[in-house]
Amino acid sequence: MAEKKNRQPMSNRSISERIKDFEEVPIGYSVDQAVEEASRCIQCKNPKCRTGCPVDIDIPGFLAKVVQKDFDGAVKKIKETNALPAICGRVCPQEDQCEKACILGVKGQPVAIGNMERFVADRERNAQSVMRNAEEKKAVCREPLAVSSFKKIAIVGSGPAGLTCAGDLARLGYSVTIFESLHVTGGVLTYGIPEFRLPKSIVNLEIEYIESLGVEIKTDMIIGNVLSIEELLKEYQAVFIASGAGLPKFMGIPGEALDGVYSANEFLFRVNMMKAYKFPEALTPIKVGKKVAVIGSGNVAMDAARVSLRLGAEEVSIIYRRSREEMPARLEEVKHAEEEGIDFRLLTNPERYIPNDKNWVGEVECIRMELGEPDSSGRRRPVPLKDSNFRIPVDTVVVAIGNGPNPLIPRRTPDLKMEKWGGLIITPDQMTSISNVYAGGDIVRGAATVISAMGDGKKAAKSIHSLLTK
């Protein structure tokens, strides 16, 4: 019997170094590490890892190419179904999807599929092999099918759902235009995820690849203001709405309007999009005191906490009403936050924010919790403990408890049917209540993962193609 090989660990920059800047934390695999890790794949006849991938990457296929050191072939194999591999390799929750389904994980460690995807995408980027000439670009793409180029598709939003849908439709031969409301592209990939987790240079290069397929991107185009959905349908044969979840959620407790209380949306937008961490080189300031409390425990909360540390905070606390087992953040993000000294105050819930003498937030009053029976999410319901209130001194609070769907387009498009909580209602093939108008990503799901949005984009592209080739 062949000796079992251990999973190759991903090296990270030292903690003392990385908390002082916004450079990326993981270092990545060497060639030898990557080949060794890829060789752990046993090439299952029925690869469960592939069925666990929302964008259907041929995982055994690209790993086999890595074993052969055919790195260009590996990235081409990935790009048959996923146009954003360098992004997915960094932010996709593989531990709950492809790696969770890996047969090696039943009694040991699954293949590090995410790390491998990142490796081959980074190697391609560093060599710039895909952008050398038109022939190589064409080789990476599937051959376009026989679709008339005059059939035009409008995509609203340049985040992961919109980019994926656009790329798939462009490969099929459609003329695709993305309308982005901001002055830069990428959506949540650009404004929501910090540089140390997803460098913007990588996002930009992935978007350049989408453009190389023939996709046109128009920025500063707020659909719902500049153009309506009805006006788009006069020029385009189909529309895909992927406008994201940009509506911050708050708890509705006293003191949320105090200075020093941010939504995670505003906080991370100022840092990621407007480069507040470079102030005064960048013109957008952001004030972070010595003591910061972040409310929530998802990936956004981890991002906000780690950003606060890098902006100079001396004490950063995550306040979460449930226990560690219920935390929705990726294990890797929690691990990095703990390594960097973030304090986790679990089974704790804020009840109000108390001002200091300058009417700036000065304390957060919390109550201790215990876990009861599971709720609709499957997690145990937090129950307050009577007379357990206590206060935590703070200079800054970041509320990271989620975002709702962007309300602009639904409000300006009366025929679009919505859920009570704001998400668009769609059919199983992603079509909205308006014919030839599809939707996916956070505008349908609420704030979710990048890869789930990409899966929606792929499904919508397939449905649009089916509609227009009947």
C-alpha positions as a Markdown table, in Angstrom:
| # | Residue | x | y | z |
|---|---|---|---|---|
| 1 | Met | 0.0 | 0.0 | 0.0 |
| 2 | Ala | 1.3 | 3.4 | -0.9 |
| 3 | Glu | 2.4 | 5.6 | 1.9 |
| 4 | Lys | -0.1 | 8.4 | 2.8 |
| 5 | Lys | 1.1 | 11.8 | 2.1 |
| 6 | Asn | 0.5 | 14.7 | 4.4 |
| 7 | Arg | -1.3 | 17.8 | 3.1 |
| 8 | Gln | 1.2 | 20.6 | 2.2 |
| 9 | Pro | 0.8 | 23.6 | 4.6 |
| 10 | Met | 0.5 | 27.1 | 3.2 |
| 11 | Ser | 3.2 | 29.4 | 4.5 |
| 12 | Asn | 2.2 | 32.8 | 5.8 |
| 13 | Arg | 4.1 | 36.0 | 6.5 |
| 14 | Ser | 5.2 | 36.5 | 10.1 |
| 15 | Ile | 2.5 | 37.9 | 12.4 |
| 16 | Ser | 4.8 | 40.7 | 13.6 |
| 17 | Glu | 5.4 | 41.8 | 10.1 |
| 18 | Arg | 1.9 | 41.4 | 8.5 |
| 19 | Ile | -0.1 | 43.3 | 11.1 |
| 20 | Lys | 1.9 | 46.5 | 10.2 |
| 21 | Asp | 0.8 | 46.6 | 6.5 |
| 22 | Phe | -1.9 | 45.6 | 4.0 |
| 23 | Glu | 0.3 | 43.2 | 2.0 |
| 24 | Glu | -1.1 | 39.7 | 1.4 |
| 25 | Val | -0.7 | 37.3 | 4.3 |
| 26 | Pro | -0.3 | 33.8 | 2.6 |
| 27 | Ile | 2.9 | 33.3 | 0.7 |
| 28 | Gly | 1.7 | 30.5 | -1.6 |
| 29 | Tyr | 3.1 | 27.1 | -2.7 |
| 30 | Ser | 6.5 | 26.5 | -4.3 |
| 31 | Val | 6.5 | 24.3 | -7.5 |
| 32 | Asp | 7.6 | 21.3 | -5.5 |
| 33 | Gln | 4.9 | 21.8 | -2.9 |
| 34 | Ala | 2.3 | 22.2 | -5.5 |
| 35 | Val | 3.3 | 19.0 | -7.4 |
| 36 | Glu | 3.5 | 17.1 | -4.1 |
| 37 | Glu | 0.0 | 18.3 | -3.1 |
| 38 | Ala | -1.5 | 17.6 | -6.5 |
| 39 | Ser | -0.1 | 14.1 | -6.4 |
| 40 | Arg | -2.2 | 13.4 | -3.3 |
| 41 | Cys | -5.3 | 13.3 | -5.5 |
| 42 | Ile | -6.3 | 9.7 | -6.2 |
| 43 | Gln | -8.3 | 10.6 | -9.4 |
| 44 | Cys | -11.6 | 9.2 | -8.3 |
| 45 | Lys | -13.8 | 7.8 | -11.0 |
| 46 | Asn | -16.8 | 9.6 | -9.5 |
| 47 | Pro | -15.1 | 12.8 | -8.1 |
| 48 | Lys | -17.3 | 14.2 | -5.4 |
| 49 | Cys | -15.1 | 17.3 | -5.2 |
| 50 | Arg | -16.4 | 18.4 | -8.6 |
| 51 | Thr | -20.0 | 18.0 | -7.6 |
| 52 | Gly | -19.2 | 20.1 | -4.5 |
| 53 | Cys | -17.9 | 23.0 | -6.7 |
| 54 | Pro | -20.6 | 25.6 | -7.6 |
| 55 | Val | -18.9 | 26.3 | -10.9 |
| 56 | Asp | -18.1 | 22.7 | -11.8 |
| 57 | Ile | -14.3 | 22.9 | -12.1 |
| 58 | Asp | -12.7 | 19.7 | -13.4 |
| 59 | Ile | -10.7 | 19.4 | -10.2 |
| 60 | Pro | -9.0 | 16.0 | -10.9 |
| 61 | Gly | -8.3 | 17.2 | -14.4 |
| 62 | Phe | -6.4 | 20.3 | -13.4 |
| 63 | Leu | -4.6 | 18.5 | -10.6 |
| 64 | Ala | -3.4 | 15.8 | -13.0 |
| 65 | Lys | -1.9 | 18.6 | -15.2 |
| 66 | Val | 0.0 | 20.0 | -12.2 |
| 67 | Val | 1.5 | 16.6 | -11.4 |
| 68 | Gln | 2.8 | 16.6 | -15.0 |
| 69 | Lys | 4.0 | 20.2 | -14.5 |
| 70 | Asp | 1.8 | 21.4 | -17.3 |
| 71 | Phe | 0.8 | 24.5 | -15.4 |
| 72 | Asp | -0.6 | 26.3 | -18.4 |
| 73 | Gly | -2.7 | 23.3 | -19.1 |
| 74 | Ala | -3.9 | 23.3 | -15.5 |
| 75 | Val | -5.1 | 26.9 | -15.6 |
| 76 | Lys | -6.8 | 26.3 | -19.0 |
| 77 | Lys | -8.6 | 23.4 | -17.5 |
| 78 | Ile | -9.9 | 25.5 | -14.7 |
| 79 | Lys | -10.9 | 28.3 | -17.0 |
| 80 | Glu | -13.2 | 26.0 | -18.9 |
| 81 | Thr | -15.7 | 26.7 | -16.2 |
| 82 | Asn | -14.2 | 29.4 | -13.9 |
| 83 | Ala | -12.9 | 32.7 | -15.3 |
| 84 | Leu | -11.7 | 33.9 | -11.8 |
| 85 | Pro | -9.4 | 31.3 | -10.4 |
| 86 | Ala | -7.0 | 33.6 | -8.6 |
| 87 | Ile | -9.9 | 35.1 | -6.8 |
| 88 | Cys | -11.6 | 31.8 | -5.9 |
| 89 | Gly | -8.4 | 30.3 | -4.7 |
| 90 | Arg | -8.2 | 33.0 | -2.1 |
| 91 | Val | -11.8 | 33.7 | -0.9 |
| 92 | Cys | -13.8 | 30.6 | -1.8 |
| 93 | Pro | -14.9 | 28.5 | 1.2 |
| 94 | Gln | -13.4 | 25.3 | -0.1 |
| 95 | Glu | -13.6 | 23.6 | 3.3 |
| 96 | Asp | -17.4 | 23.6 | 3.0 |
| 97 | Gln | -17.6 | 22.7 | -0.7 |
| 98 | Cys | -15.1 | 20.9 | -2.9 |
| 99 | Glu | -12.6 | 19.9 | -0.1 |
| 100 | Lys | -15.5 | 18.8 | 2.2 |
| 101 | Ala | -16.5 | 16.3 | -0.5 |
| 102 | Cys | -12.9 | 15.1 | -1.1 |
| 103 | Ile | -12.7 | 11.3 | -0.3 |
| 104 | Leu | -9.3 | 11.8 | 1.4 |
| 105 | Gly | -11.0 | 14.0 | 4.0 |
| 106 | Val | -13.1 | 11.1 | 5.3 |
| 107 | Lys | -10.3 | 9.7 | 7.4 |
| 108 | Gly | -7.6 | 12.3 | 6.9 |
| 109 | Gln | -6.9 | 15.6 | 5.2 |
| 110 | Pro | -8.5 | 16.5 | 1.9 |
| 111 | Val | -6.5 | 17.7 | -1.1 |
| 112 | Ala | -5.8 | 21.5 | -0.7 |
| 113 | Ile | -7.9 | 22.3 | -3.8 |
| 114 | Gly | -8.1 | 26.0 | -3.0 |
| 115 | Asn | -4.4 | 26.4 | -2.5 |
| 116 | Met | -3.8 | 24.5 | -5.8 |
| 117 | Glu | -6.2 | 26.7 | -7.7 |
| 118 | Arg | -4.5 | 29.8 | -6.3 |
| 119 | Phe | -1.0 | 28.3 | -7.3 |
| 120 | Val | -1.8 | 27.7 | -10.9 |
| 121 | Ala | -3.6 | 31.0 | -11.3 |
| 122 | Asp | -0.7 | 32.9 | -9.7 |
| 123 | Arg | 1.8 | 31.1 | -11.9 |
| 124 | Glu | -0.1 | 32.1 | -15.0 |
| 125 | Arg | -0.3 | 35.7 | -13.8 |
| 126 | Asn | 3.4 | 35.9 | -13.0 |
| 127 | Ala | 4.4 | 34.4 | -16.4 |
| 128 | Gln | 1.7 | 36.5 | -18.1 |
| 129 | Ser | 1.4 | 33.5 | -20.5 |
| 130 | Val | -2.3 | 34.0 | -21.2 |
| 131 | Met | -2.0 | 37.5 | -22.4 |
| 132 | Arg | 0.9 | 37.1 | -24.8 |
| 133 | Asn | -1.1 | 37.0 | -28.0 |
| 134 | Ala | -4.6 | 36.4 | -29.4 |
| 135 | Glu | -3.9 | 32.8 | -30.2 |
| 136 | Glu | -3.1 | 31.9 | -26.6 |
| 137 | Lys | -6.2 | 33.9 | -25.4 |
| 138 | Lys | -8.3 | 31.9 | -27.8 |
| 139 | Ala | -6.7 | 28.6 | -26.6 |
| 140 | Val | -7.8 | 29.4 | -23.0 |
| 141 | Cys | -11.4 | 29.9 | -24.1 |
| 142 | Arg | -13.9 | 27.4 | -25.3 |
| 143 | Glu | -14.7 | 27.8 | -29.0 |
| 144 | Pro | -17.7 | 30.1 | -29.3 |
| 145 | Leu | -20.8 | 28.4 | -30.5 |
| 146 | Ala | -22.8 | 29.4 | -33.5 |
| 147 | Val | -24.6 | 32.3 | -32.0 |
| 148 | Ser | -25.2 | 35.5 | -33.9 |
| 149 | Ser | -23.0 | 38.3 | -32.5 |
| 150 | Phe | -25.9 | 40.8 | -32.8 |
| 151 | Lys | -27.6 | 39.1 | -29.9 |
| 152 | Lys | -26.8 | 41.4 | -27.1 |
| 153 | Ile | -26.8 | 40.9 | -23.3 |
| 154 | Ala | -26.7 | 43.5 | -20.6 |
| 155 | Ile | -25.2 | 42.7 | -17.2 |
| 156 | Val | -25.9 | 45.0 | -14.3 |
| 157 | Gly | -23.0 | 44.9 | -11.8 |
| 158 | Ser | -19.4 | 43.8 | -12.2 |
| 159 | Gly | -19.1 | 41.7 | -9.1 |
| 160 | Pro | -18.5 | 37.9 | -9.1 |
| 161 | Ala | -22.0 | 37.0 | -10.4 |
| 162 | Gly | -21.9 | 39.6 | -13.2 |
| 163 | Leu | -18.4 | 38.8 | -14.3 |
| 164 | Thr | -19.0 | 35.1 | -14.4 |
| 165 | Cys | -22.2 | 35.4 | -16.4 |
| 166 | Ala | -20.5 | 37.8 | -18.8 |
| 167 | Gly | -17.6 | 35.6 | -19.4 |
| 168 | Asp | -19.7 | 32.5 | -20.0 |
| 169 | Leu | -22.0 | 34.3 | -22.5 |
| 170 | Ala | -19.0 | 35.9 | -24.3 |
| 171 | Arg | -17.5 | 32.4 | -24.8 |
| 172 | Leu | -20.8 | 31.4 | -26.4 |
| 173 | Gly | -20.5 | 34.2 | -28.9 |
| 174 | Tyr | -22.8 | 36.9 | -27.5 |
| 175 | Ser | -22.1 | 40.6 | -27.4 |
| 176 | Val | -22.0 | 41.4 | -23.7 |
| 177 | Thr | -22.0 | 44.7 | -21.9 |
| 178 | Ile | -21.5 | 45.1 | -18.2 |
| 179 | Phe | -23.0 | 48.3 | -16.5 |
| 180 | Glu | -21.2 | 49.1 | -13.3 |
| 181 | Ser | -22.5 | 51.9 | -11.0 |
| 182 | Leu | -19.1 | 52.8 | -9.5 |
| 183 | His | -16.1 | 54.3 | -11.2 |
| 184 | Val | -14.1 | 51.0 | -10.9 |
| 185 | Thr | -15.0 | 47.4 | -11.5 |
| 186 | Gly | -15.1 | 44.3 | -9.3 |
| 187 | Gly | -18.0 | 45.0 | -7.0 |
| 188 | Val | -17.6 | 43.4 | -3.6 |
| 189 | Leu | -14.2 | 42.0 | -4.7 |
| 190 | Thr | -12.9 | 45.5 | -4.9 |
| 191 | Tyr | -14.7 | 47.4 | -2.2 |
| 192 | Gly | -15.5 | 44.7 | 0.3 |
| 193 | Ile | -12.4 | 42.4 | 0.7 |
| 194 | Pro | -9.2 | 43.9 | 2.2 |
| 195 | Glu | -6.0 | 44.0 | 0.2 |
| 196 | Phe | -4.2 | 41.6 | 2.6 |
| 197 | Arg | -6.8 | 38.9 | 1.7 |
| 198 | Leu | -7.4 | 39.7 | -2.0 |
| 199 | Pro | -5.0 | 42.1 | -3.7 |
| 200 | Lys | -6.7 | 44.5 | -6.1 |
| 201 | Ser | -4.0 | 43.9 | -8.7 |
| 202 | Ile | -5.3 | 40.3 | -8.9 |
| 203 | Val | -8.9 | 41.4 | -9.2 |
| 204 | Asn | -7.9 | 43.8 | -12.0 |
| 205 | Leu | -6.1 | 41.1 | -13.9 |
| 206 | Glu | -9.0 | 38.7 | -13.7 |
| 207 | Ile | -11.3 | 41.4 | -15.0 |
| 208 | Glu | -8.8 | 42.1 | -17.9 |
| 209 | Tyr | -9.2 | 38.4 | -18.8 |
| 210 | Ile | -13.0 | 38.8 | -18.9 |
| 211 | Glu | -12.5 | 41.9 | -21.2 |
| 212 | Ser | -10.2 | 39.9 | -23.4 |
| 213 | Leu | -13.1 | 37.6 | -24.2 |
| 214 | Gly | -14.8 | 40.6 | -25.8 |
| 215 | Val | -16.9 | 41.9 | -22.8 |
| 216 | Glu | -17.4 | 45.6 | -22.7 |
| 217 | Ile | -17.6 | 47.3 | -19.3 |
| 218 | Lys | -19.2 | 50.7 | -18.8 |
| 219 | Thr | -18.5 | 52.3 | -15.4 |
| 220 | Asp | -20.4 | 55.2 | -13.7 |
| 221 | Met | -23.7 | 53.7 | -15.0 |
| 222 | Ile | -26.2 | 53.5 | -12.2 |
| 223 | Ile | -29.0 | 51.3 | -13.6 |
| 224 | Gly | -32.2 | 52.6 | -12.2 |
| 225 | Asn | -31.0 | 56.2 | -12.6 |
| 226 | Val | -29.1 | 56.6 | -15.8 |
| 227 | Leu | -31.0 | 53.8 | -17.6 |
| 228 | Ser | -34.0 | 51.7 | -16.5 |
| 229 | Ile | -34.4 | 48.0 | -16.9 |
| 230 | Glu | -37.2 | 48.7 | -19.4 |
| 231 | Glu | -34.8 | 50.9 | -21.5 |
| 232 | Leu | -32.1 | 48.2 | -21.4 |
| 233 | Leu | -34.6 | 45.7 | -22.8 |
| 234 | Lys | -35.2 | 47.9 | -25.8 |
| 235 | Glu | -31.6 | 47.4 | -26.9 |
| 236 | Tyr | -30.6 | 44.0 | -25.4 |
| 237 | Gln | -32.2 | 40.6 | -25.8 |
| 238 | Ala | -31.7 | 39.7 | -22.1 |
| 239 | Val | -30.6 | 41.4 | -18.9 |
| 240 | Phe | -28.9 | 39.8 | -15.9 |
| 241 | Ile | -29.2 | 41.8 | -12.6 |
| 242 | Ala | -26.2 | 41.3 | -10.3 |
| 243 | Ser | -26.3 | 44.5 | -8.4 |
| 244 | Gly | -25.3 | 42.9 | -5.0 |
| 245 | Ala | -26.1 | 43.6 | -1.4 |
| 246 | Gly | -25.1 | 47.1 | -0.6 |
| 247 | Leu | -27.7 | 47.9 | 2.1 |
| 248 | Pro | -26.1 | 47.8 | 5.6 |
| 249 | Lys | -28.0 | 46.1 | 8.5 |
| 250 | Phe | -28.0 | 47.4 | 12.0 |
| 251 | Met | -29.4 | 45.9 | 15.2 |
| 252 | Gly | -31.7 | 48.8 | 16.0 |
| 253 | Ile | -30.3 | 49.4 | 19.5 |
| 254 | Pro | -29.8 | 52.7 | 21.3 |
| 255 | Gly | -26.7 | 54.7 | 20.3 |
| 256 | Glu | -26.2 | 53.4 | 16.8 |
| 257 | Ala | -26.2 | 56.9 | 15.4 |
| 258 | Leu | -23.3 | 58.0 | 17.6 |
| 259 | Asp | -20.1 | 59.1 | 16.0 |
| 260 | Gly | -17.6 | 56.3 | 15.9 |
| 261 | Val | -20.2 | 53.6 | 15.0 |
| 262 | Tyr | -19.7 | 52.4 | 11.5 |
| 263 | Ser | -21.5 | 49.9 | 9.3 |
| 264 | Ala | -18.9 | 47.4 | 8.0 |
| 265 | Asn | -20.0 | 48.5 | 4.5 |
| 266 | Glu | -18.9 | 52.1 | 5.1 |
| 267 | Phe | -15.8 | 51.1 | 7.1 |
| 268 | Leu | -14.4 | 48.6 | 4.5 |
| 269 | Phe | -15.5 | 50.8 | 1.5 |
| 270 | Arg | -13.4 | 53.7 | 2.9 |
| 271 | Val | -10.4 | 51.4 | 3.4 |
| 272 | Asn | -10.6 | 49.2 | 0.3 |
| 273 | Met | -12.0 | 51.5 | -2.3 |
| 274 | Met | -10.9 | 54.9 | -1.1 |
| 275 | Lys | -7.5 | 53.7 | 0.3 |
| 276 | Ala | -8.1 | 55.4 | 3.7 |
| 277 | Tyr | -5.2 | 53.3 | 5.1 |
| 278 | Lys | -2.9 | 55.4 | 2.9 |
| 279 | Phe | -4.1 | 58.8 | 4.4 |
| 280 | Pro | -3.0 | 61.5 | 3.8 |
| 281 | Glu | -1.6 | 60.1 | 0.5 |
| 282 | Ala | -5.2 | 59.1 | -0.2 |
| 283 | Leu | -7.6 | 61.9 | 0.6 |
| 284 | Thr | -10.2 | 59.8 | 2.5 |
| 285 | Pro | -9.6 | 59.7 | 6.3 |
| 286 | Ile | -10.9 | 57.1 | 8.7 |
| 287 | Lys | -10.8 | 57.4 | 12.5 |
| 288 | Val | -10.0 | 54.3 | 14.5 |
| 289 | Gly | -9.2 | 54.7 | 18.2 |
| 290 | Lys | -7.2 | 52.5 | 20.5 |
| 291 | Lys | -10.1 | 50.2 | 21.3 |
| 292 | Val | -12.4 | 48.7 | 18.6 |
| 293 | Ala | -15.4 | 46.4 | 18.9 |
| 294 | Val | -16.6 | 44.5 | 15.8 |
| 295 | Ile | -20.1 | 43.1 | 16.1 |
| 296 | Gly | -20.6 | 39.8 | 14.2 |
| 297 | Ser | -18.5 | 36.8 | 13.3 |
| 298 | Gly | -18.6 | 36.3 | 9.6 |
| 299 | Asn | -15.8 | 36.9 | 7.1 |
| 300 | Val | -16.7 | 40.6 | 6.9 |
| 301 | Ala | -16.4 | 40.8 | 10.7 |
| 302 | Met | -12.9 | 39.2 | 10.6 |
| 303 | Asp | -11.9 | 41.6 | 7.8 |
| 304 | Ala | -13.1 | 44.6 | 9.8 |
| 305 | Ala | -11.2 | 43.4 | 12.9 |
| 306 | Arg | -8.0 | 42.8 | 11.1 |
| 307 | Val | -8.2 | 46.1 | 9.2 |
| 308 | Ser | -8.7 | 47.9 | 12.5 |
| 309 | Leu | -5.5 | 46.3 | 13.9 |
| 310 | Arg | -3.6 | 47.5 | 10.8 |
| 311 | Leu | -4.9 | 51.0 | 11.2 |
| 312 | Gly | -3.4 | 51.3 | 14.6 |
| 313 | Ala | -5.9 | 49.9 | 17.1 |
| 314 | Glu | -4.3 | 48.4 | 20.2 |
| 315 | Glu | -7.3 | 46.3 | 21.3 |
| 316 | Val | -9.8 | 44.7 | 18.9 |
| 317 | Ser | -12.7 | 42.6 | 20.0 |
| 318 | Ile | -15.1 | 40.4 | 18.1 |
| 319 | Ile | -18.5 | 40.4 | 19.9 |
| 320 | Tyr | -20.7 | 37.5 | 18.9 |
| 321 | Arg | -23.8 | 36.2 | 20.5 |
| 322 | Arg | -23.2 | 32.5 | 19.9 |
| 323 | Ser | -20.3 | 30.2 | 20.4 |
| 324 | Arg | -17.3 | 29.3 | 18.3 |
| 325 | Glu | -19.0 | 26.3 | 16.7 |
| 326 | Glu | -21.7 | 28.6 | 15.2 |
| 327 | Met | -19.4 | 31.2 | 13.8 |
| 328 | Pro | -20.0 | 31.5 | 10.0 |
| 329 | Ala | -16.5 | 32.8 | 9.1 |
| 330 | Arg | -14.0 | 30.6 | 7.3 |
| 331 | Leu | -11.7 | 28.7 | 9.7 |
| 332 | Glu | -8.7 | 30.2 | 8.0 |
| 333 | Glu | -9.9 | 33.7 | 8.6 |
| 334 | Val | -10.7 | 33.0 | 12.3 |
| 335 | Lys | -7.2 | 31.4 | 12.7 |
| 336 | His | -5.5 | 34.4 | 11.2 |
| 337 | Ala | -7.5 | 36.8 | 13.4 |
| 338 | Glu | -6.6 | 34.8 | 16.5 |
| 339 | Glu | -2.9 | 34.7 | 15.5 |
| 340 | Glu | -3.0 | 38.5 | 15.1 |
| 341 | Gly | -4.3 | 39.0 | 18.6 |
| 342 | Ile | -8.0 | 39.7 | 18.0 |
| 343 | Asp | -10.0 | 39.1 | 21.2 |
| 344 | Phe | -13.1 | 36.9 | 20.8 |
| 345 | Arg | -15.9 | 37.8 | 23.2 |
| 346 | Leu | -18.3 | 34.9 | 22.5 |
| 347 | Leu | -21.8 | 34.4 | 23.9 |
| 348 | Thr | -22.0 | 38.2 | 24.2 |
| 349 | Asn | -24.6 | 40.5 | 22.6 |
| 350 | Pro | -24.6 | 44.4 | 22.5 |
| 351 | Glu | -27.7 | 46.1 | 24.0 |
| 352 | Arg | -26.7 | 49.8 | 23.6 |
| 353 | Tyr | -23.9 | 52.1 | 22.8 |
| 354 | Ile | -23.0 | 54.8 | 25.4 |
| 355 | Pro | -21.5 | 58.2 | 24.5 |
| 356 | Asn | -18.5 | 59.8 | 26.1 |
| 357 | Asp | -18.4 | 63.5 | 27.0 |
| 358 | Lys | -17.8 | 64.5 | 23.3 |
| 359 | Asn | -20.9 | 62.5 | 22.1 |
| 360 | Trp | -18.6 | 59.9 | 20.5 |
| 361 | Val | -19.1 | 56.2 | 21.3 |
| 362 | Gly | -17.3 | 55.5 | 24.6 |
| 363 | Glu | -18.8 | 52.2 | 25.8 |
| 364 | Val | -20.8 | 49.2 | 24.6 |
| 365 | Glu | -23.2 | 47.7 | 27.1 |
| 366 | Cys | -23.5 | 43.9 | 26.5 |
| 367 | Ile | -25.4 | 41.0 | 28.0 |
| 368 | Arg | -24.1 | 37.5 | 28.3 |
| 369 | Met | -25.9 | 34.7 | 26.4 |
| 370 | Glu | -26.4 | 31.0 | 26.6 |
| 371 | Leu | -27.4 | 28.6 | 23.8 |
| 372 | Gly | -30.9 | 27.1 | 23.6 |
| 373 | Glu | -32.6 | 25.0 | 20.9 |
| 374 | Pro | -31.6 | 25.3 | 17.2 |
| 375 | Asp | -33.4 | 28.0 | 15.2 |
| 376 | Ser | -34.3 | 28.1 | 11.5 |
| 377 | Ser | -30.6 | 28.4 | 10.5 |
| 378 | Gly | -29.8 | 25.2 | 12.3 |
| 379 | Arg | -27.7 | 27.0 | 14.9 |
| 380 | Arg | -28.6 | 27.0 | 18.5 |
| 381 | Arg | -30.6 | 30.0 | 19.5 |
| 382 | Pro | -28.9 | 32.5 | 21.8 |
| 383 | Val | -30.8 | 33.3 | 25.0 |
| 384 | Pro | -29.9 | 36.3 | 27.3 |
| 385 | Leu | -28.8 | 35.6 | 30.8 |
| 386 | Lys | -30.7 | 37.7 | 33.3 |
| 387 | Asp | -28.7 | 40.4 | 35.2 |
| 388 | Ser | -25.5 | 39.6 | 33.3 |
| 389 | Asn | -25.0 | 43.1 | 31.7 |
| 390 | Phe | -21.5 | 44.6 | 31.6 |
| 391 | Arg | -19.7 | 47.3 | 29.7 |
| 392 | Ile | -16.7 | 47.4 | 27.4 |
| 393 | Pro | -14.8 | 50.6 | 26.8 |
| 394 | Val | -14.6 | 51.4 | 23.1 |
| 395 | Asp | -13.4 | 54.2 | 20.7 |
| 396 | Thr | -14.9 | 52.7 | 17.6 |
| 397 | Val | -17.6 | 50.1 | 16.8 |
| 398 | Val | -18.0 | 48.3 | 13.4 |
| 399 | Val | -21.4 | 46.6 | 12.9 |
| 400 | Ala | -20.8 | 43.6 | 10.7 |
| 401 | Ile | -24.1 | 41.6 | 10.9 |
| 402 | Gly | -24.8 | 41.4 | 7.2 |
| 403 | Asn | -26.2 | 43.5 | 4.3 |
| 404 | Gly | -29.5 | 43.5 | 2.5 |
| 405 | Pro | -29.9 | 43.5 | -1.3 |
| 406 | Asn | -29.3 | 46.8 | -3.1 |
| 407 | Pro | -32.8 | 48.3 | -3.2 |
| 408 | Leu | -32.4 | 50.8 | -6.1 |
| 409 | Ile | -33.4 | 48.6 | -9.1 |
| 410 | Pro | -36.3 | 47.0 | -7.4 |
| 411 | Arg | -37.7 | 50.4 | -6.3 |
| 412 | Arg | -37.3 | 51.8 | -9.8 |
| 413 | Thr | -38.7 | 48.7 | -11.5 |
| 414 | Pro | -42.3 | 48.1 | -10.3 |
| 415 | Asp | -42.9 | 44.9 | -12.2 |
| 416 | Leu | -40.0 | 43.1 | -10.4 |
| 417 | Lys | -41.4 | 40.9 | -7.6 |
| 418 | Met | -39.4 | 40.9 | -4.3 |
| 419 | Glu | -39.3 | 38.9 | -1.1 |
| 420 | Lys | -40.4 | 40.8 | 2.0 |
| 421 | Trp | -36.8 | 41.1 | 3.0 |
| 422 | Gly | -35.8 | 42.7 | -0.3 |
| 423 | Gly | -34.4 | 39.9 | -2.4 |
| 424 | Leu | -35.6 | 39.5 | -6.0 |
| 425 | Ile | -37.9 | 36.5 | -6.6 |
| 426 | Ile | -36.6 | 34.2 | -9.4 |
| 427 | Thr | -37.6 | 31.0 | -11.0 |
| 428 | Pro | -35.4 | 27.9 | -10.9 |
| 429 | Asp | -33.6 | 29.1 | -14.1 |
| 430 | Gln | -32.9 | 32.5 | -12.5 |
| 431 | Met | -35.5 | 34.5 | -14.4 |
| 432 | Thr | -37.3 | 37.3 | -12.5 |
| 433 | Ser | -41.0 | 38.2 | -12.8 |
| 434 | Ile | -40.1 | 40.2 | -16.0 |
| 435 | Ser | -39.5 | 38.1 | -19.2 |
| 436 | Asn | -35.9 | 38.0 | -20.4 |
| 437 | Val | -34.7 | 39.6 | -17.1 |
| 438 | Tyr | -32.6 | 37.3 | -14.9 |
| 439 | Ala | -31.0 | 37.8 | -11.5 |
| 440 | Gly | -28.4 | 36.2 | -9.3 |
| 441 | Gly | -25.9 | 36.7 | -6.5 |
| 442 | Asp | -26.6 | 38.9 | -3.4 |
| 443 | Ile | -29.5 | 40.7 | -5.0 |
| 444 | Val | -31.3 | 37.4 | -4.8 |
| 445 | Arg | -29.6 | 35.6 | -1.8 |
| 446 | Gly | -28.7 | 38.5 | 0.4 |
| 447 | Ala | -25.1 | 38.7 | 1.5 |
| 448 | Ala | -23.5 | 35.4 | 0.6 |
| 449 | Thr | -20.2 | 33.9 | -0.7 |
| 450 | Val | -18.3 | 34.9 | -3.8 |
| 451 | Ile | -18.5 | 31.4 | -5.2 |
| 452 | Ser | -22.3 | 31.1 | -4.7 |
| 453 | Ala | -22.7 | 34.3 | -6.7 |
| 454 | Met | -20.5 | 32.9 | -9.4 |
| 455 | Gly | -22.6 | 29.8 | -9.5 |
| 456 | Asp | -25.7 | 31.9 | -10.0 |
| 457 | Gly | -23.9 | 33.8 | -12.9 |
| 458 | Lys | -23.1 | 30.5 | -14.6 |
| 459 | Lys | -26.7 | 29.2 | -14.2 |
| 460 | Ala | -28.1 | 32.4 | -15.6 |
| 461 | Ala | -25.8 | 32.4 | -18.6 |
| 462 | Lys | -26.9 | 28.8 | -19.4 |
| 463 | Ser | -30.6 | 29.8 | -19.1 |
| 464 | Ile | -30.2 | 33.0 | -21.2 |
| 465 | His | -28.4 | 30.9 | -23.9 |
| 466 | Ser | -31.2 | 28.4 | -23.8 |
| 467 | Leu | -33.8 | 31.1 | -24.1 |
| 468 | Leu | -32.2 | 32.8 | -27.1 |
| 469 | Thr | -31.4 | 29.7 | -29.0 |
| 470 | Lys | -34.9 | 28.1 | -28.9 |
